[in-house]
Amino acid sequence: MTAFAKKVYKVVSSIPIGEVRTYQWVARAAGRPRAYRAVGQILKRNPHPFIIPCHRVVKSDSSLGGYVFGVSLKKRLLNLEKQIAKLMI
């Protein structure tokens, strides 16, 4: 695993439950602002998708993008997390 991939996973792990960030935001936060496509490729190979919440990363136009278990599950997870976040407030 590359140093950049480790940074990406760390950044993605910091996204709060019920919130989303863009691939571009993750790239910037990981120190390589123009590497948003690389972020997508790294998240595609996420070894622990239930621990490293890559489903919280979306495209810049707010569309969902991809997910290793399918976009429909990504959408369901995000909706569930929004409901959980409301309960936590």
C-alpha positions in Angstrom: 0.0 0.0 0.0 1.4 3.4 -0.9 1.8 6.3 1.5 -0.8 8.2 -0.5 -3.3 5.3 -0.1 -2.7 5.3 3.7 -3.4 9.0 3.8 -6.6 8.6 1.7 -7.9 5.9 4.1 -7.1 8.0 7.1 -8.9 11.0 5.6 -11.9 8.9 4.7 -12.0 7.4 8.2 -12.4 10.9 9.6 -15.6 11.7 7.7 -18.3 11.9 10.3 -21.3 9.5 10.3 -24.2 10.9 8.3 -21.9 13.2 6.2 -20.3 12.9 2.8 -17.3 14.4 1.1 -16.2 14.5 -2.5 -13.3 12.6 -4.1 -11.7 16.0 -4.7 -12.1 17.0 -1.1 -10.4 13.7 0.0 -7.6 14.3 -2.5 -7.0 17.8 -1.2 -7.1 16.6 2.5 -4.6 13.8 1.6 -2.2 16.3 0.2 -2.7 15.8 -3.6 -5.5 18.1 -4.8 -5.5 17.0 -8.4 -5.4 13.2 -7.6 -9.2 12.8 -7.2 -9.3 10.0 -9.8 -6.5 8.2 -7.9 -8.7 8.5 -4.8 -11.4 6.7 -6.6 -9.1 3.9 -7.6 -7.7 3.6 -4.0 -11.2 3.4 -2.6 -12.2 0.9 -5.2 -9.6 -1.4 -3.6 -10.6 -0.6 0.0 -9.6 -3.7 2.0 -12.0 -2.9 4.8 -15.1 -1.2 3.4 -17.1 -1.5 6.6 -14.3 0.0 8.7 -13.0 2.6 6.3 -16.3 4.2 5.2 -15.7 4.8 1.5 -19.4 4.9 0.9 -19.2 8.5 2.4 -17.3 9.7 -0.6 -19.3 11.1 -3.6 -18.7 12.9 -6.9 -18.3 16.6 -7.1 -21.8 16.9 -8.6 -23.2 15.1 -5.6 -24.0 12.0 -7.5 -23.0 8.8 -5.6 -20.2 7.5 -7.8 -19.3 3.8 -7.4 -19.2 1.4 -4.4 -17.7 -2.1 -4.2 -21.1 -3.5 -3.1 -23.2 -1.5 -5.6 -24.6 1.9 -5.7 -28.0 0.9 -4.3 -26.3 -0.3 -1.0 -24.2 2.9 -0.9 -27.4 4.9 -1.1 -29.1 2.8 1.7 -26.0 3.1 3.9 -25.9 6.9 3.5 -29.6 7.2 4.3 -29.3 5.0 7.3 -26.3 7.0 8.6 -28.3 10.2 8.2 -31.0 8.8 10.4 -28.5 7.6 13.0 -26.8 11.0 13.0 -30.1 12.7 13.7 -30.6 10.5 16.7 -27.1 11.3 18.0 -27.8 15.1 18.2 
